[in-house]
Amino acid sequence: MNTNIISFLKESYLQWIALIFAISLLVWGAMRIRAYFLEESDTTDDNHKLLNQLREMKTEGELAEEEYRKLKSRINLEHNTDSERDSNNV
């Protein structure tokens, strides 16, 4: 019985190597896709959190109205630029 298994493995080792390579490639691809989507959502979440912090600072008087508007427009501009770049890549 052991000789049958050993002979089977000797005859099909290239197929096993190809299978392991294909599985590794699929796992790598899945991780890249996942990282891409997580990165995109993190940027949006970070911008939202930053805007909330700026709004709180303005409410507490730590940030002037003009400073708040400048920072908010800069964040929105960066977000819009990122969105346009993403839509052009699709």
Jmol script that loads the backbone (N, CA, C; Angstrom):
load data "model"
ATOM      1  N   MET A   1       0.816  -1.187   0.000  1.00  0.00           N
ATOM      2  CA  MET A   1       0.000   0.000   0.000  1.00  0.00           C
ATOM      3  C   MET A   1       0.863   1.255   0.000  1.00  0.00           C
ATOM      4  N   ASN A   2       1.906   1.277   0.813  1.00  0.00           N
ATOM      5  CA  ASN A   2       2.801   2.427   0.866  1.00  0.00           C
ATOM      6  C   ASN A   2       3.490   2.656  -0.465  1.00  0.00           C
ATOM      7  N   THR A   3       3.790   1.591  -1.159  1.00  0.00           N
ATOM      8  CA  THR A   3       4.452   1.738  -2.456  1.00  0.00           C
ATOM      9  C   THR A   3       3.514   2.363  -3.473  1.00  0.00           C
ATOM     10  N   ASN A   4       2.216   2.059  -3.377  1.00  0.00           N
ATOM     11  CA  ASN A   4       1.249   2.675  -4.287  1.00  0.00           C
ATOM     12  C   ASN A   4       1.167   4.191  -4.068  1.00  0.00           C
ATOM     13  N   ILE A   5       1.153   4.591  -2.821  1.00  0.00           N
ATOM     14  CA  ILE A   5       1.080   6.015  -2.494  1.00  0.00           C
ATOM     15  C   ILE A   5       2.345   6.730  -2.951  1.00  0.00           C
ATOM     16  N   ILE A   6       3.489   6.118  -2.690  1.00  0.00           N
ATOM     17  CA  ILE A   6       4.758   6.723  -3.084  1.00  0.00           C
ATOM     18  C   ILE A   6       4.867   6.830  -4.602  1.00  0.00           C
ATOM     19  N   SER A   7       4.470   5.804  -5.307  1.00  0.00           N
ATOM     20  CA  SER A   7       4.533   5.860  -6.772  1.00  0.00           C
ATOM     21  C   SER A   7       3.542   6.891  -7.320  1.00  0.00           C
ATOM     22  N   PHE A   8       2.376   7.005  -6.691  1.00  0.00           N
ATOM     23  CA  PHE A   8       1.396   8.015  -7.119  1.00  0.00           C
ATOM     24  C   PHE A   8       1.965   9.418  -6.943  1.00  0.00           C
ATOM     25  N   LEU A   9       2.603   9.677  -5.787  1.00  0.00           N
ATOM     26  CA  LEU A   9       3.190  10.985  -5.539  1.00  0.00           C
ATOM     27  C   LEU A   9       4.337  11.288  -6.490  1.00  0.00           C
ATOM     28  N   LYS A  10       5.142  10.285  -6.815  1.00  0.00           N
ATOM     29  CA  LYS A  10       6.239  10.489  -7.759  1.00  0.00           C
ATOM     30  C   LYS A  10       5.723  10.823  -9.145  1.00  0.00           C
ATOM     31  N   GLU A  11       4.625  10.210  -9.538  1.00  0.00           N
ATOM     32  CA  GLU A  11       4.074  10.440 -10.869  1.00  0.00           C
ATOM     33  C   GLU A  11       3.338  11.780 -10.978  1.00  0.00           C
ATOM     34  N   SER A  12       2.828  12.269  -9.867  1.00  0.00           N
ATOM     35  CA  SER A  12       1.985  13.469  -9.935  1.00  0.00           C
ATOM     36  C   SER A  12       2.556  14.665  -9.171  1.00  0.00           C
ATOM     37  N   TYR A  13       3.838  14.696  -8.917  1.00  0.00           N
ATOM     38  CA  TYR A  13       4.396  15.790  -8.126  1.00  0.00           C
ATOM     39  C   TYR A  13       4.287  17.134  -8.852  1.00  0.00           C
ATOM     40  N   LEU A  14       4.388  17.155 -10.163  1.00  0.00           N
ATOM     41  CA  LEU A  14       4.239  18.407 -10.904  1.00  0.00           C
ATOM     42  C   LEU A  14       2.818  18.966 -10.775  1.00  0.00           C
ATOM     43  N   GLN A  15       1.851  18.084 -10.769  1.00  0.00           N
ATOM     44  CA  GLN A  15       0.475  18.528 -10.596  1.00  0.00           C
ATOM     45  C   GLN A  15       0.256  19.114  -9.203  1.00  0.00           C
ATOM     46  N   TRP A  16       0.870  18.504  -8.208  1.00  0.00           N
ATOM     47  CA  TRP A  16       0.753  19.028  -6.846  1.00  0.00           C
ATOM     48  C   TRP A  16       1.424  20.392  -6.723  1.00  0.00           C
ATOM     49  N   ILE A  17       2.573  20.545  -7.338  1.00  0.00           N
ATOM     50  CA  ILE A  17       3.269  21.836  -7.299  1.00  0.00           C
ATOM     51  C   ILE A  17       2.415  22.905  -7.991  1.00  0.00           C
ATOM     52  N   ALA A  18       1.835  22.562  -9.143  1.00  0.00           N
ATOM     53  CA  ALA A  18       0.980  23.501  -9.863  1.00  0.00           C
ATOM     54  C   ALA A  18      -0.252  23.863  -9.032  1.00  0.00           C
ATOM     55  N   LEU A  19      -0.836  22.895  -8.345  1.00  0.00           N
ATOM     56  CA  LEU A  19      -1.998  23.143  -7.504  1.00  0.00           C
ATOM     57  C   LEU A  19      -1.650  24.077  -6.341  1.00  0.00           C
ATOM     58  N   ILE A  20      -0.536  23.833  -5.697  1.00  0.00           N
ATOM     59  CA  ILE A  20      -0.106  24.686  -4.581  1.00  0.00           C
ATOM     60  C   ILE A  20       0.170  26.105  -5.081  1.00  0.00           C
ATOM     61  N   PHE A  21       0.803  26.222  -6.247  1.00  0.00           N
ATOM     62  CA  PHE A  21       1.066  27.533  -6.821  1.00  0.00           C
ATOM     63  C   PHE A  21      -0.244  28.264  -7.141  1.00  0.00           C
ATOM     64  N   ALA A  22      -1.201  27.565  -7.720  1.00  0.00           N
ATOM     65  CA  ALA A  22      -2.480  28.177  -8.080  1.00  0.00           C
ATOM     66  C   ALA A  22      -3.238  28.641  -6.833  1.00  0.00           C
ATOM     67  N   ILE A  23      -3.237  27.837  -5.800  1.00  0.00           N
ATOM     68  CA  ILE A  23      -3.907  28.214  -4.550  1.00  0.00           C
ATOM     69  C   ILE A  23      -3.224  29.431  -3.933  1.00  0.00           C
ATOM     70  N   SER A  24      -1.896  29.442  -3.939  1.00  0.00           N
ATOM     71  CA  SER A  24      -1.154  30.586  -3.402  1.00  0.00           C
ATOM     72  C   SER A  24      -1.473  31.849  -4.177  1.00  0.00           C
ATOM     73  N   LEU A  25      -1.558  31.735  -5.490  1.00  0.00           N
ATOM     74  CA  LEU A  25      -1.875  32.878  -6.337  1.00  0.00           C
ATOM     75  C   LEU A  25      -3.288  33.405  -6.044  1.00  0.00           C
ATOM     76  N   LEU A  26      -4.240  32.520  -5.850  1.00  0.00           N
ATOM     77  CA  LEU A  26      -5.603  32.928  -5.522  1.00  0.00           C
ATOM     78  C   LEU A  26      -5.671  33.627  -4.164  1.00  0.00           C
ATOM     79  N   VAL A  27      -4.958  33.104  -3.186  1.00  0.00           N
ATOM     80  CA  VAL A  27      -4.948  33.718  -1.856  1.00  0.00           C
ATOM     81  C   VAL A  27      -4.320  35.107  -1.938  1.00  0.00           C
ATOM     82  N   TRP A  28      -3.213  35.231  -2.656  1.00  0.00           N
ATOM     83  CA  TRP A  28      -2.552  36.517  -2.819  1.00  0.00           C
ATOM     84  C   TRP A  28      -3.495  37.521  -3.494  1.00  0.00           C
ATOM     85  N   GLY A  29      -4.169  37.104  -4.559  1.00  0.00           N
ATOM     86  CA  GLY A  29      -5.099  37.977  -5.262  1.00  0.00           C
ATOM     87  C   GLY A  29      -6.254  38.419  -4.382  1.00  0.00           C
ATOM     88  N   ALA A  30      -6.785  37.504  -3.603  1.00  0.00           N
ATOM     89  CA  ALA A  30      -7.888  37.840  -2.698  1.00  0.00           C
ATOM     90  C   ALA A  30      -7.440  38.852  -1.646  1.00  0.00           C
ATOM     91  N   MET A  31      -6.238  38.700  -1.146  1.00  0.00           N
ATOM     92  CA  MET A  31      -5.726  39.631  -0.144  1.00  0.00           C
ATOM     93  C   MET A  31      -5.495  41.018  -0.748  1.00  0.00           C
ATOM     94  N   ARG A  32      -5.011  41.082  -1.978  1.00  0.00           N
ATOM     95  CA  ARG A  32      -4.800  42.362  -2.650  1.00  0.00           C
ATOM     96  C   ARG A  32      -6.129  43.089  -2.869  1.00  0.00           C
ATOM     97  N   ILE A  33      -7.146  42.361  -3.304  1.00  0.00           N
ATOM     98  CA  ILE A  33      -8.461  42.955  -3.528  1.00  0.00           C
ATOM     99  C   ILE A  33      -9.036  43.456  -2.207  1.00  0.00           C
ATOM    100  N   ARG A  34      -8.907  42.666  -1.169  1.00  0.00           N
ATOM    101  CA  ARG A  34      -9.410  43.054   0.151  1.00  0.00           C
ATOM    102  C   ARG A  34      -8.699  44.305   0.648  1.00  0.00           C
ATOM    103  N   ALA A  35      -7.387  44.354   0.484  1.00  0.00           N
ATOM    104  CA  ALA A  35      -6.622  45.520   0.927  1.00  0.00           C
ATOM    105  C   ALA A  35      -7.028  46.769   0.157  1.00  0.00           C
ATOM    106  N   TYR A  36      -7.311  46.623  -1.122  1.00  0.00           N
ATOM    107  CA  TYR A  36      -7.729  47.761  -1.942  1.00  0.00           C
ATOM    108  C   TYR A  36      -9.031  48.358  -1.421  1.00  0.00           C
ATOM    109  N   PHE A  37     -10.004  47.509  -1.149  1.00  0.00           N
ATOM    110  CA  PHE A  37     -11.288  48.011  -0.681  1.00  0.00           C
ATOM    111  C   PHE A  37     -11.216  48.546   0.745  1.00  0.00           C
ATOM    112  N   LEU A  38     -10.403  47.951   1.590  1.00  0.00           N
ATOM    113  CA  LEU A  38     -10.253  48.461   2.951  1.00  0.00           C
ATOM    114  C   LEU A  38      -9.567  49.812   2.950  1.00  0.00           C
ATOM    115  N   GLU A  39      -8.586  49.984   2.090  1.00  0.00           N
ATOM    116  CA  GLU A  39      -7.874  51.256   1.993  1.00  0.00           C
ATOM    117  C   GLU A  39      -8.819  52.363   1.551  1.00  0.00           C
ATOM    118  N   GLU A  40      -9.678  52.070   0.598  1.00  0.00           N
ATOM    119  CA  GLU A  40     -10.616  53.061   0.087  1.00  0.00           C
ATOM    120  C   GLU A  40     -11.609  53.474   1.172  1.00  0.00           C
ATOM    121  N   SER A  41     -12.136  52.525   1.920  1.00  0.00           N
ATOM    122  CA  SER A  41     -13.106  52.861   2.956  1.00  0.00           C
ATOM    123  C   SER A  41     -12.445  53.556   4.134  1.00  0.00           C
ATOM    124  N   ASP A  42     -11.191  53.233   4.432  1.00  0.00           N
ATOM    125  CA  ASP A  42     -10.495  53.887   5.531  1.00  0.00           C
ATOM    126  C   ASP A  42     -10.305  55.365   5.255  1.00  0.00           C
ATOM    127  N   THR A  43     -10.009  55.734   4.012  1.00  0.00           N
ATOM    128  CA  THR A  43      -9.809  57.132   3.668  1.00  0.00           C
ATOM    129  C   THR A  43     -11.092  57.923   3.906  1.00  0.00           C
ATOM    130  N   THR A  44     -12.211  57.375   3.492  1.00  0.00           N
ATOM    131  CA  THR A  44     -13.486  58.057   3.687  1.00  0.00           C
ATOM    132  C   THR A  44     -13.806  58.186   5.167  1.00  0.00           C
ATOM    133  N   ASP A  45     -13.589  57.126   5.921  1.00  0.00           N
ATOM    134  CA  ASP A  45     -13.835  57.164   7.367  1.00  0.00           C
ATOM    135  C   ASP A  45     -12.920  58.170   8.053  1.00  0.00           C
ATOM    136  N   ASP A  46     -11.648  58.213   7.647  1.00  0.00           N
ATOM    137  CA  ASP A  46     -10.706  59.147   8.246  1.00  0.00           C
ATOM    138  C   ASP A  46     -11.117  60.587   7.978  1.00  0.00           C
ATOM    139  N   ASN A  47     -11.555  60.872   6.753  1.00  0.00           N
ATOM    140  CA  ASN A  47     -12.004  62.228   6.432  1.00  0.00           C
ATOM    141  C   ASN A  47     -13.221  62.607   7.263  1.00  0.00           C
ATOM    142  N   HIS A  48     -14.137  61.673   7.442  1.00  0.00           N
ATOM    143  CA  HIS A  48     -15.340  61.935   8.240  1.00  0.00           C
ATOM    144  C   HIS A  48     -14.967  62.218   9.694  1.00  0.00           C
ATOM    145  N   LYS A  49     -14.064  61.424  10.251  1.00  0.00           N
ATOM    146  CA  LYS A  49     -13.631  61.630  11.631  1.00  0.00           C
ATOM    147  C   LYS A  49     -12.925  62.973  11.785  1.00  0.00           C
ATOM    148  N   LEU A  50     -12.088  63.311  10.804  1.00  0.00           N
ATOM    149  CA  LEU A  50     -11.370  64.575  10.857  1.00  0.00           C
ATOM    150  C   LEU A  50     -12.338  65.762  10.802  1.00  0.00           C
ATOM    151  N   LEU A  51     -13.330  65.680   9.939  1.00  0.00           N
ATOM    152  CA  LEU A  51     -14.325  66.755   9.869  1.00  0.00           C
ATOM    153  C   LEU A  51     -15.086  66.893  11.183  1.00  0.00           C
ATOM    154  N   ASN A  52     -15.413  65.777  11.808  1.00  0.00           N
ATOM    155  CA  ASN A  52     -16.097  65.830  13.112  1.00  0.00           C
ATOM    156  C   ASN A  52     -15.219  66.494  14.169  1.00  0.00           C
ATOM    157  N   GLN A  53     -13.926  66.163  14.169  1.00  0.00           N
ATOM    158  CA  GLN A  53     -13.009  66.771  15.129  1.00  0.00           C
ATOM    159  C   GLN A  53     -12.880  68.271  14.885  1.00  0.00           C
ATOM    160  N   LEU A  54     -12.802  68.656  13.612  1.00  0.00           N
ATOM    161  CA  LEU A  54     -12.712  70.085  13.300  1.00  0.00           C
ATOM    162  C   LEU A  54     -13.977  70.818  13.723  1.00  0.00           C
ATOM    163  N   ARG A  55     -15.123  70.194  13.511  1.00  0.00           N
ATOM    164  CA  ARG A  55     -16.395  70.801  13.907  1.00  0.00           C
ATOM    165  C   ARG A  55     -16.438  71.001  15.424  1.00  0.00           C
ATOM    166  N   GLU A  56     -15.966  70.002  16.169  1.00  0.00           N
ATOM    167  CA  GLU A  56     -15.925  70.117  17.632  1.00  0.00           C
ATOM    168  C   GLU A  56     -14.986  71.239  18.072  1.00  0.00           C
ATOM    169  N   MET A  57     -13.827  71.336  17.397  1.00  0.00           N
ATOM    170  CA  MET A  57     -12.869  72.385  17.742  1.00  0.00           C
ATOM    171  C   MET A  57     -13.452  73.765  17.470  1.00  0.00           C
ATOM    172  N   LYS A  58     -14.206  73.874  16.370  1.00  0.00           N
ATOM    173  CA  LYS A  58     -14.837  75.164  16.057  1.00  0.00           C
ATOM    174  C   LYS A  58     -15.885  75.496  17.100  1.00  0.00           C
ATOM    175  N   THR A  59     -16.680  74.512  17.503  1.00  0.00           N
ATOM    176  CA  THR A  59     -17.730  74.722  18.500  1.00  0.00           C
ATOM    177  C   THR A  59     -17.137  75.141  19.843  1.00  0.00           C
ATOM    178  N   GLU A  60     -16.000  74.545  20.199  1.00  0.00           N
ATOM    179  CA  GLU A  60     -15.366  74.851  21.479  1.00  0.00           C
ATOM    180  C   GLU A  60     -14.551  76.140  21.434  1.00  0.00           C
ATOM    181  N   GLY A  61     -14.434  76.738  20.247  1.00  0.00           N
ATOM    182  CA  GLY A  61     -13.703  77.991  20.128  1.00  0.00           C
ATOM    183  C   GLY A  61     -12.215  77.824  19.899  1.00  0.00           C
ATOM    184  N   GLU A  62     -11.755  76.619  19.707  1.00  0.00           N
ATOM    185  CA  GLU A  62     -10.336  76.374  19.479  1.00  0.00           C
ATOM    186  C   GLU A  62      -9.928  76.661  18.033  1.00  0.00           C
ATOM    187  N   LEU A  63     -10.935  76.801  17.168  1.00  0.00           N
ATOM    188  CA  LEU A  63     -10.684  76.993  15.749  1.00  0.00           C
ATOM    189  C   LEU A  63     -11.603  78.103  15.239  1.00  0.00           C
ATOM    190  N   ALA A  64     -11.014  79.062  14.537  1.00  0.00           N
ATOM    191  CA  ALA A  64     -11.808  80.165  14.001  1.00  0.00           C
ATOM    192  C   ALA A  64     -12.659  79.668  12.830  1.00  0.00           C
ATOM    193  N   GLU A  65     -13.728  80.396  12.548  1.00  0.00           N
ATOM    194  CA  GLU A  65     -14.640  80.030  11.458  1.00  0.00           C
ATOM    195  C   GLU A  65     -13.899  79.975  10.120  1.00  0.00           C
ATOM    196  N   GLU A  66     -13.037  80.943   9.877  1.00  0.00           N
ATOM    197  CA  GLU A  66     -12.298  80.991   8.611  1.00  0.00           C
ATOM    198  C   GLU A  66     -11.354  79.792   8.488  1.00  0.00           C
ATOM    199  N   GLU A  67     -10.661  79.463   9.578  1.00  0.00           N
ATOM    200  CA  GLU A  67      -9.770  78.306   9.561  1.00  0.00           C
ATOM    201  C   GLU A  67     -10.563  77.022   9.303  1.00  0.00           C
ATOM    202  N   TYR A  68     -11.700  76.925   9.949  1.00  0.00           N
ATOM    203  CA  TYR A  68     -12.555  75.749   9.774  1.00  0.00           C
ATOM    204  C   TYR A  68     -12.983  75.605   8.312  1.00  0.00           C
ATOM    205  N   ARG A  69     -13.430  76.706   7.706  1.00  0.00           N
ATOM    206  CA  ARG A  69     -13.874  76.646   6.301  1.00  0.00           C
ATOM    207  C   ARG A  69     -12.728  76.267   5.371  1.00  0.00           C
ATOM    208  N   LYS A  70     -11.536  76.794   5.608  1.00  0.00           N
ATOM    209  CA  LYS A  70     -10.377  76.464   4.767  1.00  0.00           C
ATOM    210  C   LYS A  70     -10.022  74.986   4.871  1.00  0.00           C
ATOM    211  N   LEU A  71      -9.967  74.494   6.096  1.00  0.00           N
ATOM    212  CA  LEU A  71      -9.618  73.079   6.297  1.00  0.00           C
ATOM    213  C   LEU A  71     -10.696  72.164   5.725  1.00  0.00           C
ATOM    214  N   LYS A  72     -11.951  72.535   5.934  1.00  0.00           N
ATOM    215  CA  LYS A  72     -13.049  71.725   5.422  1.00  0.00           C
ATOM    216  C   LYS A  72     -13.018  71.675   3.894  1.00  0.00           C
ATOM    217  N   SER A  73     -12.777  72.808   3.258  1.00  0.00           N
ATOM    218  CA  SER A  73     -12.727  72.815   1.789  1.00  0.00           C
ATOM    219  C   SER A  73     -11.541  72.012   1.274  1.00  0.00           C
ATOM    220  N   ARG A  74     -10.424  72.056   1.993  1.00  0.00           N
ATOM    221  CA  ARG A  74      -9.250  71.274   1.587  1.00  0.00           C
ATOM    222  C   ARG A  74      -9.537  69.776   1.684  1.00  0.00           C
ATOM    223  N   ILE A  75     -10.179  69.359   2.768  1.00  0.00           N
ATOM    224  CA  ILE A  75     -10.522  67.938   2.940  1.00  0.00           C
ATOM    225  C   ILE A  75     -11.511  67.501   1.870  1.00  0.00           C
ATOM    226  N   ASN A  76     -12.527  68.335   1.619  1.00  0.00           N
ATOM    227  CA  ASN A  76     -13.509  67.996   0.587  1.00  0.00           C
ATOM    228  C   ASN A  76     -12.874  67.951  -0.792  1.00  0.00           C
ATOM    229  N   LEU A  77     -11.935  68.864  -1.054  1.00  0.00           N
ATOM    230  CA  LEU A  77     -11.239  68.873  -2.344  1.00  0.00           C
ATOM    231  C   LEU A  77     -10.428  67.592  -2.521  1.00  0.00           C
ATOM    232  N   GLU A  78      -9.711  67.179  -1.475  1.00  0.00           N
ATOM    233  CA  GLU A  78      -8.931  65.938  -1.544  1.00  0.00           C
ATOM    234  C   GLU A  78      -9.848  64.743  -1.752  1.00  0.00           C
ATOM    235  N   HIS A  79     -10.978  64.739  -1.052  1.00  0.00           N
ATOM    236  CA  HIS A  79     -11.931  63.634  -1.183  1.00  0.00           C
ATOM    237  C   HIS A  79     -12.504  63.588  -2.593  1.00  0.00           C
ATOM    238  N   ASN A  80     -12.858  64.751  -3.140  1.00  0.00           N
ATOM    239  CA  ASN A  80     -13.401  64.803  -4.500  1.00  0.00           C
ATOM    240  C   ASN A  80     -12.358  64.397  -5.531  1.00  0.00           C
ATOM    241  N   THR A  81     -11.110  64.798  -5.325  1.00  0.00           N
ATOM    242  CA  THR A  81     -10.032  64.422  -6.235  1.00  0.00           C
ATOM    243  C   THR A  81      -9.835  62.915  -6.221  1.00  0.00           C
ATOM    244  N   ASP A  82      -9.854  62.325  -5.028  1.00  0.00           N
ATOM    245  CA  ASP A  82      -9.717  60.870  -4.908  1.00  0.00           C
ATOM    246  C   ASP A  82     -10.880  60.169  -5.605  1.00  0.00           C
ATOM    247  N   SER A  83     -12.092  60.691  -5.421  1.00  0.00           N
ATOM    248  CA  SER A  83     -13.277  60.082  -6.028  1.00  0.00           C
ATOM    249  C   SER A  83     -13.210  60.159  -7.545  1.00  0.00           C
ATOM    250  N   GLU A  84     -12.773  61.307  -8.062  1.00  0.00           N
ATOM    251  CA  GLU A  84     -12.662  61.453  -9.523  1.00  0.00           C
ATOM    252  C   GLU A  84     -11.596  60.506 -10.079  1.00  0.00           C
ATOM    253  N   ARG A  85     -10.478  60.384  -9.367  1.00  0.00           N
ATOM    254  CA  ARG A  85      -9.416  59.498  -9.821  1.00  0.00           C
ATOM    255  C   ARG A  85      -9.905  58.046  -9.839  1.00  0.00           C
ATOM    256  N   ASP A  86     -10.662  57.660  -8.815  1.00  0.00           N
ATOM    257  CA  ASP A  86     -11.193  56.306  -8.754  1.00  0.00           C
ATOM    258  C   ASP A  86     -12.198  56.055  -9.868  1.00  0.00           C
ATOM    259  N   SER A  87     -13.053  57.035 -10.151  1.00  0.00           N
ATOM    260  CA  SER A  87     -14.056  56.845 -11.214  1.00  0.00           C
ATOM    261  C   SER A  87     -13.405  56.809 -12.583  1.00  0.00           C
ATOM    262  N   ASN A  88     -12.291  57.505 -12.758  1.00  0.00           N
ATOM    263  CA  ASN A  88     -11.577  57.452 -14.033  1.00  0.00           C
ATOM    264  C   ASN A  88     -10.860  56.129 -14.235  1.00  0.00           C
ATOM    265  N   ASN A  89     -10.479  55.484 -13.137  1.00  0.00           N
ATOM    266  CA  ASN A  89      -9.788  54.191 -13.224  1.00  0.00           C
ATOM    267  C   ASN A  89     -10.744  53.055 -13.525  1.00  0.00           C
ATOM    268  N   VAL A  90     -12.029  53.244 -13.310  1.00  0.00           N
ATOM    269  CA  VAL A  90     -13.012  52.182 -13.517  1.00  0.00           C
ATOM    270  C   VAL A  90     -13.318  52.011 -14.925  1.00  0.00           C
TER     271      VAL A  90
END
end "model"
wireframe off; spacefill off
backbone 0.3
color backbone group
